[in-house]
């Protein structure tokens, strides 16, 4: 793997929105290079004057340096050339420091901006994604793509900008060295070329491969932790925690083995370069002293300037390889983020534009065909009527299609053929947000998050405390809440672990009815309640159902006895329908299901 055109396009994809910031950063880098260049060059006249040497290289660079020195002496009225040179040296050092600070501040600002904005983009992308997308991806993968992968964008940006500045500073320093000694500079360039070849080889053979492996291991770590935490009760009951521990141990061992390998090879080139440079400086001094003892002072300004230039150049050359290896290591994560941001398959359920304002809507499911992705169709030509202001129940064995009908009405999916009409308007024409605002929904798998009871009932919406209490009373949970020390401010723990199943379910029912829904959907809403709780919640549901259109999916047929119409589904088809009494009188499928439950 290498930084080819595809990888360059990936990098450009993230940096393009910040081109003005990058131009300003590049400009500051050039100023830093100029001041650094002048600072190094000023060392030559300082050493020449200090050793009483009159020679200086006859080229445009040093003519300019000596002109600056003379100008400084004239302006400050200083007659000692050594003092004026030192003042100039200090002045440009201060300028280099000042612009270096500006560069760091701007670089950090851009880095945080890139990271924050891309994290927000990914979260928004996932916010807009269809329900199917979450079924197709592991929770740990999604968390990694949102939280950790975008951080590598900042790492690549930092490496790129620092590498660009180091290239500018290195080129200016090399030009200066060429103007002093062509042969010495040529040797230095050969050493630099060898160093670049070594780091390039390491970046291709080590950094990209280990970066890809670390990404996969880190992603798998998230997956394992999420599975373990979400399934902790079952895992402990079945005594299989060692399986998850073994997987976790293997994953983190792999991640840190790759991290250790990558980190080691990142630091080896710099150490080797330092060794070579310092050995070279020492050898040159020895050679001059042994073979040119009488000209040693003549060579001292050149040697001193070379030494300072090399010391300035050394960390840049060392970092250049590290930057490239760091970029290669981070590129797999950039490709992940780019794929997320560019993937058009996140949204297949298209939003409509028509605001939903219907009171007690009626729903007509007309000749629909639907199947989950890469599976056989569940419905082929299904039709049914949900009357306005009435309670409609859907019953049947698991897999008969009850919850799928609910998902289609909630617009988690769209039908492949046919249509679902709400008050004669195709449901696909409605704005999903306004549609959901008028819906109350309670599922069998209740979602309770780690916040207070009040927060879980309001669920991110702005309701006054009185409204929350009223909803809790309707859901028959107010008395229980009132007995708690913190009452409505009581924290419920992760996934509502501090509450019983029935309490979680009643909080979810309070959440569903607090917004005065026009359409109330209950998907196995009382399945986790005991008989006493079920009766109290059922009373609350019956009271709310009088004010809206209600759809009930139920396994316990005792909860749908009062429904205005009951549809019995089997293998995606309606095999009978009617009121409880009508269906019991026919002694068909519903009668069979009901009597079996009663006799249990």
Secondary structure, 3 states (H helix, E strand, C coil): CCCCHHHHHHHHHHHHHHHHHHHHHHHHHHHHHHHHHHHHHHHHHHHHHHCCCCCCCCCHHHHHHHHHHHHHHHHHCCCCHHHHHHHHHHHHHHHHHHHHHHHHHHHHHHHHHHHHHHHHHHHHHHHHCCHHHHHHCCHHHHHHHHHCCCHHHHHHHHHHHHHHHHHHHHHHHHHHHHHHCHHHHHHHHHHHHHHHHHHHHHHHHHHHHHHHHHHHHHHHHHHHHHHHHHCHHHHHHCCCHHHHHHHHHHHHHHHHHHHHHHHHHHHHHHHHHHHHHHHHHHHHHHHHHHHCHHHHHHHHHHHHHHHHHHHHHHHHHHHHHHHHHHHHHHHHHHHHHHHHHHCHHHCCCCCCCECCCCCCCCEEEEEEEECCCCCCCCEEEEEEEECCCCEEEEEECCCCCHHHHHHHHCCCCCCCEEEEEECCEEHHHECHHHHHHCEEEECCCCCCCCCEHHHHHHCCCCCCHHHHHHHHHHCCCHHHHHCCCCHHHCECCHHHCCCCHHHHHHHHHHHHHCCCCCEEEEECCCCCCCHHHHHHHHHHHHHHHCCCEEEEECCCHHHHCCCCEEEEEECCEEEEEECHHHHHHHCCHHHHHHHHHHCC
